[in-house]
Amino acid sequence: MVGRALRLAGLAGACALASACASTTESNTGRTATEQLLLARAADRAVEHLTLPLPVGSRIFVDGAFFNVDNPSYAISSIRAAISEAGYALADTRDKADAVFELRAGALSLEQMRRVVGLPPLAVPINETFNVVSIPELSVYSRRDRVGVAEFSGFLYDAQTGAPLGAVTPMIGTFRIRSHKVMMVIAWGQQSLSPGERDPGDSWREF
């Protein structure tokens, strides 16, 4: 077993010496840019076509006090935007509102799945003290799926009396980035964003 592990490690080293290599650091913050994008797009998709069981034009105070997820600001802003687009008015405080929309988050996180045709990365013990040799991936083909998942729900109550007015069933959204790699070198399918040029009128629309 040890001999096989050392042979595989030697093969990986020879491959590294025979080819040009490059590595990048995606981010030094808590989440990478790709992870942030996955969560933002999943949140946007979750609240598409949101409607409330209230007359259009009602003034809504969005209560995010119990919306307990990492970095909730973007998701709450997406919900506020969806409420506004649906024809409701946003109230700054409870005393100016007809109803309070109390938010809950079932999920706002990431999932990842990797499929490998070949040998995945391994940590092989080499002695009785469990020191290990790390063997990099040796694959013909691999596919990586990174998925942002958002699930929000909430309920409405009268801003003055606290009487229940209705509930919103769970709103679910996902956003997936799939990437492929052949022979550990040729990769495609990564998310790519560039600013480009816009007509000033393309960046907004009137409700």
N, C-alpha and C positions, 0 to 999 in steps of 0.2 A: 504493500500500500504506500509506504514511504517512497520507495523507488519510483512508483508510478507518479506520485505527486511531484517529485523532483524533476522527472522527465517532462511533465506538463509545464512546470514552471520554467524549465529551460527552453521549451518550445515557445512559450509566450515571450521570453526575453529575446530569443532570436528573431521573432516576428517584429518586435519593437525596434530592434537594431536595423532591420532590413527595410523599414518603412519610415516615412516622415510622420511625426505625431504632433498634435496640438491639443491643448486643453484650455478651457475657459472657466472663469468663475461667474456664475449667473448673477449672484447677488450676495451682499454681506448683511442684508436686513433679515428680519424674522422670516419673511416669505420671499421667494424669488418673484420676478416680474411675471413669469408664466403662471405661477400659482395664484398671484393676485388677479391676473386676467381671468383665469378659470372661475374663481369665486365671483368676480364681478359679473361675468356673462351669465353664470348660473342664476344669480340673484335677479338680473334683468329678465331672464326667461320665466322665472317663477311667478313674477307679478304681471306678466302680459295679460291684458284683458280683465284686470281686476275690477270687480264691481262690488258695491256694498248694498245690503238690504235696506236702503234709505232712499228717500226722494232725491233726485239730482238737484244739486245746489245746496244741499245740507252742509253745514259747517262742521268739519271733522278735526278733532285734536288727536294726533297720532302719539300714543304713549309707548315709548320704547324702553321703559324702566325694567321690564322683565325680558327683554330681548337679549338673552345672554349667549353671545357668540364672540369669537375673536374679531376685533375691528368691525363693529356693527354699523358704522356710520354710512358706508356706501349702500348697504342693503336697506337701511331705514330710509335713506334718500330716494332709492328706487321705488319703495312703497309709496312714499309721499308723492313722487312724480306720477305714479300710476293712478293714485286717487285723484290728483288734480286733472289728469288727462281724461278720467272717466266723468268729469263734470262736477265734482264736489269741491267745496271751498276749504282751504286749510286754515285752521285757527291756531294762533300762537299760544293761547292759554286755554285751560279748561272753561273758565268763566265766559269766554267768548264763543264757545262751541255749542252746537246742538247735541253732538254725540262724541264719545271718546272711543277710539279704536285702539284697544290694547293688543300689542303684538306679542307673538311667541315664535320662537325658532326651534323647529325640530332638528334641523341640520344646516350647517353652512361649513362644509369641509371638503376634503379631497380624497379621492380613491385612485389607486394605481394598480394596473395589471400588466405583467410582462410575460410574453411568450417567447421561448427560445428554442430554436432548432440547433442543437449542439450542446455544449457544456456551459451551464450557468456559472456565475462566480461562486467559488467555494472557499471555505476555510478548513484546511485539512490538518488535524493534529499530527505532530511528528515525534512526540516523545511522551513519557509517562506523566510529565508535568503539564500536559495539554498546551504546550506552545504550538502555534499554528503557522502554516504557510498559506498565504492568501493567493489563490489562483484566479486570475482575471477570466472574464467571459471568453470562451473560445467557441464562437457560433458561426454557422453558415448564414442564418437569418434570425433576426429578433424583431419583435414588435412591442411597442410600449404605448399603453393607453393611460392618459392622465385625465381624470374627470372631476370637474367641480360639481358639487351637489348642494342644492338649496331647497329647503322645505320650510315654509312659513305658514302660520295660521293666526287667528285672532278672534276677538269677539267685541261687540259693540254694546255700550250702555249709555243711558241718558246722562248728559254732563251735569245736570242739576239734581236729579233724583237718584241716580245710580240704577235705575230700572233697566233690565236687560232689553236690548233691541234686536239682537240677532248675532249670528256667528258667521265666520268665513271658513269654509273648509280648507284643508291643507292645500297650499299652492306649491307646486313642485317644479323645479327647473334644473336642467343639467347642461353642461357644456364640456365637450370632449376634444382633446388634442391627441391625435394618433401619429406616432412616428415609426419609421421602419429603418432597419440597418441590415446591410448585406456584407458578409465577410468582415464585419466589425469596422468597416471603413466607409462604405457608401451609405449615406443617410438621406432620407427625405421625409417630408410630412411634418416638419417642425413648424410651429406657429411663427409667422413672419409679419411684422408690422412696420410700416414706414409712413412718415407724415404726408408726403405728396403735396399737391396743390389743390386748393378748393376754391370754388366760387363762394364769395361771402354769404350768399343765400343758401348754400348747401348745408351749412352747419346748424340750421335751426328751422323750425317749422311753427306755424301759428296754430294754436288750438282753436 
